[in-house]
Amino acid sequence: MNKKSAFDIDCNPIIPECGFECSKCIQEIESVLTEMEGVSKVYMEDETKLIVEHDPNLVKAEHLLDVFKTLPSFYKGFFIPKLISP
């Protein structure tokens, strides 16, 4: 059974011009996460909250958090994602 995990990925304090409106960022994040085994869907719920639907038996929310820390590749290390709801 899939579970929804919510992540706060607001980058504005670090990259003020971003506003998480860059389709390049969103596309890369969605692409990387949906290619992971156990992830079925990735979507934005509002400007800073990203929802990942995943099978917790195959991929834990904490592992997804680790993956976020490497994204997007062109701003590697700039996002400081937070797990809102596991």
Helices and strands as residue ranges (DSSP letters): E 3-8, H 23-34, E 39-44, E 49-54, H 61-68, G 73-75, E 82-85
